[in-house]
């Protein structure tokens, strides 16, 4: 994991956060949020099942499919089914309309925040 990799001086991000007394960063590094429960800022979860997560990036307008690796399945077969899922979602006009609506709602919320 990246937090355990030292920089050029041999110090890890965790050690830097401790030395700086940054308790919020220390908490974040030692207990990172679950991306399935708390998506990163600027991303909306638009669909998920047990092993795949489809997100929409409001800044770029991109859809991203994240797949949990399962070594028991044939990786080629699994990748093929994941690609088919993404293609199906991209061809689904109602689904795309919902994603665009979420993006418009996010833009409206950001405008409201700017006004305050």
N, C-alpha and C positions, 0 to 999 in steps of 0.2 A: 504494500500500500504506500502511496506517495508520502503520507505523513511520517513514515519511518525512514525515508531516504534523506541522508544528510546533504547539505549544500557544500560549497567549496571549502568552507571553514570547518566542516564536520558536524554542523548543528542541524537538527531536524526541525521541521515546522512546529512540532509539539514543544520542543525545548525553547524555541523562540517565543512562543505564546506564553509559556511559563515564566520565562525571564522578564518579559514585558508586563507580566501581571494582568494579561488580557483574559479574564475569566470567561467572557462570552465566546471568544475564539477557541479557548481551551475546551470548553463544553462542546462546541461544534465539531472540533477535531476528534475528541474522544467518543462522542455520541452523535455521529452524522445522522441527518434525517433520512427516513425511509423514502426513496424517490417515488415509490408507488403510492404512499400516503401524502407526501408533501412534495409536489413537483417544484423544480427550480423556478425562480421568478422569470416571467416572460414566456412560460410554457403552460399549456393547458392539456390535461389528459383528456383525450377525446374518445378513447376506446381501450379496453383491456380484457384479457382473459387470464388464465392461470400462469401462462408463461410469456405472454407478449403484451406490450404496451405501446399504443400509438399516441404520439403527442404532436401538438401544433405549436410552432414557434411564432409568436405574434410579430416579432421584429422582422423576420425573414419571410414569413408566409410558408415555411416548409413543414411538411409532415415527416415525423421521424418514427420509425418502428424499432423498438428495443426488444430484444429476444433473450430470454434466460436460456443459457446453454444447458442441455441435458445429454450427458455422455452415453446414456443407455440407448438413445435413438440414433439412427443413422444420420450423421450430420448433413449429408447430401440431401436426403429425403426431407429432413427438417427445414433446411434452407429453402428448398423448393416450395414447401407448403407455406413458409413465411412470405416468400415473394408473391405467391398466388394470393395470399390474404391481403397484402398491401395493394396489389393490382385491383382486387375486387373492391376494396375500400375507395380507391381513387376513381373507379368507374361508377360508384354509387352516388348519383346526383343528390339524393336526399341527405346522405351523410356529409357530402361536401358543403351543402347548404347549411347544415347544423354547425360545421366547423367555422364557416364564414360568419355565421350569426354569433358564435362565441367570440370570434375576433372582434366583431363590431361592438359587442358588449364590453370586452376588455378595453377597447379604445375609449368608449364612453366613460368607463370607470376611471381611466387614467386622466381624461379631461376633467372629470369632477374633482379628482385629487389635486390637479393643477390649479383649479379655481379656489381651493381652500387655502 
